[in-house]
Amino acid sequence: MGKIVAVACSPKADGSSSRITDAFLDGAMGLSTNFITLHRLVKCKSIYDCRRNMACKSKGKCVLNDDLTEVLEDIETADCVVFATPIYFDGPCALYKMLEDRMYGFLDTEMHSVLAPGKKALLIVTSYYPETDLPDIAGRLAKNLETFGFDLMGVITYCDHMGTEPVEKNEVLLHHVKQMGLKMRNTPTV
C-alpha cells in the first residue's frame, strides 16, 4: 500500500490543474489499497507566509502552526505527492508559492533534503493564456521539487487557450494522467 497526497493549489476547484489532479487520483484509487489524501488549499482558512526565521533548521520542520501544517506533515509521510498549480503572471499561483516557501523546512542548513529518499512527485502546471514560457516555469518548479528531495515521475503542462480548449475535452491527456495514477495502484513507491 502507498500513501498518495495531492495538493491542489488552484483557487478554482474546477480549474484545469484541479481536473488533471482528479484524473490522476481517479486512476490511483480504483480497487487499490492506496491511502489517498487530497488537499485543496483554497479551502484553508489560515495560511501563514514563511517567516524566514530559520527555526525550521533547528526543529527539522516548519514551526508555523496553521492549515498548511497538516499538508506539510502529509507531504513528509507520503510515498507520492501530486503538486498542481495554475500559472498567474509568469509564476505559480500564490497558494503554491506559499506552500513552496514553507517546504523550505524540508531542507537542512546545508540545503540537503531531510525527506525520505525515493519520494515520488508529479507536477501539474496549467495556464489560461497561451504562454510560451510555460515549459520554463514548469521546469523551474520541477527543479525546486528535486531540490526538496523528490524523484519526479513527470511534469504535466497544459494551456486551455483562454477557455477555448477546456481540459475536460482533452481525453488523450486525461487518459494519460489516469494511466499514471493506475501505475501507482498497490505499488509502494518508497
N, C-alpha and C positions, 0 to 999 in steps of 0.2 A: 504494500500500500504506500502511496506517496501523498504528501501534503502539497496541494497546489493553491497558491494565493494569487488573486488577481486584484490589481489596484487600478481602477478606472478613474482617471483624473479629470475627465471632461465635465464641465458644468452642465452638459446636456446628457441625460440618461439615454436618449435615443440617438445620439450622435454617431458618426462613423466609427470612432475609436471604441465606443461602448459596444456597438453592434459586432465589430470584429472580435472584441474580447468575449462577447457572449457566444460567438461561433466556436471559439477555442474551447471554452468551458463546456459547451454542449458536447463536443467531441470527447472531452476528458471525462465526462460524467458517465453516461450510458449505464452499463451494468458493472462498472468498475468499483473497486474498493478504495478509490482515492478519496481523500478528505479535501473538500474544496471550499475555499472562503473567497467571497467577492466583497471588496471594499469600494464603495462609490464615494470618493472624497467629497463630492458636492453635498452629501448628507451629513457630513461632520459639522457639528455646531461650534467647535472650538479648535482651531489650529494655530499654533504659535510659530512665528518665524524663528529660524536658527538664530541664537544669540551670539554665536561665535565666542562663547566664554571658555571654550576648551574643556569644560567639565567632563564631556564625553570621553576625553582621552584618559582621565584618571579613573572614571567609573566603568569604562568599557562599553558604554552605550549612551544614547542621548538621554539627558536627565530631565528634559522638559516633560511635563505631565499634562497631556491634552488628548484629543481624539486621535491624534497620529500615534500615540504611544502603543496602542493595540496593533495598529497597522505595522509599525516597525518591529514589534515582537513577532507578529505573524510572518513577516518577511524573513526575520532571523531564523525561524524554525522551519521554514518551508523547504521543500525539495525543488520546487519550481515556482517562479514568480512571473506573472504577466504584468508588464507595465504598459499603460495605454494613455496617450495624451494627444490632443489636437495641437496644432501649431497656431500660435497667435503672435503676430508681429515678429516674425523671424526667430521664434523660440518656443519652448513648451509653454503650455498654459500655466497660470500662476500656481494652481494646486500641485501640478507636477514639480515645478521648481521648488516649492516649499518642501515637498517630500524629498526631493533630491538633496536639498541643503541639509535636511535633518538626517539623511543617511550618512552624512559625514561621520557620525558616530560609529559606523562600521569600519572606520579606518583607525589604525593606531597612530602613535606620534611619528612613526617612520613612513606613514601613508601606505601601510600594508593592510590588507583586508583582515578583519577578525572573524569573518563569516566562515562557516564550514566549507572546505573545498568541494567542488563538484556541484554547487548550487546552480541550477539552470535558470535562464531568463529568456523571455520572449518580449521584444519591444514592439509596440504598435504606435505608429506616428501617422496622424492624418492631417489633411489640410482642406480648407474650403476653397481657397483661391489657388489657381494653378501656379504654385511657387516652384521655380526652377531650383531653389536651394533646399527643397525638402530632403533629398538624399544627404546633403551635407549636414543639416540639422540632426537628422536621424543618426548619422554617423557619429556626430559629437556626443549625443546622448548614449549611444551604444558604447562608445569608448569610456564614458563615465561609469556605466554599469560594470564594465570589465575592471575598471579601477577598484570598484567596490567589491570585486571578487566573484562576479557572476560569470558562468560559462554561457555565452549567448547561443541559444538554439535557433535564433532567427530574428530578423528585423523586417517587419511588415510596414510598408508605406502605402498610403492611398490618398488621392485627391478626388473629391467629388465634383470639381469644376463648378463651384458656386451652386451646388444642388442639382445640376443637370444630370449628374451620374451618381445617384444615391447608391451607397454601398450595398443596400439590401437587394439591389438588382444585379449586382456583380456575383453571380452564382459561382463562377470559377474561383474567385478569391475566397469567398466564404467556405466553399468546399475544401480548398487547400488548407485554410486555417483550421477547419473542423478536423481534417486528417491529421494535422499536427497535434491537436488535442487527443485524438484517438491513440496516437503513439504513446501518450502518457498514461493510458489505462493500465492499471495493475503493474506498472513498471516503476520500481523505486529508482529515483534519479541520483540519490546521494549514497 
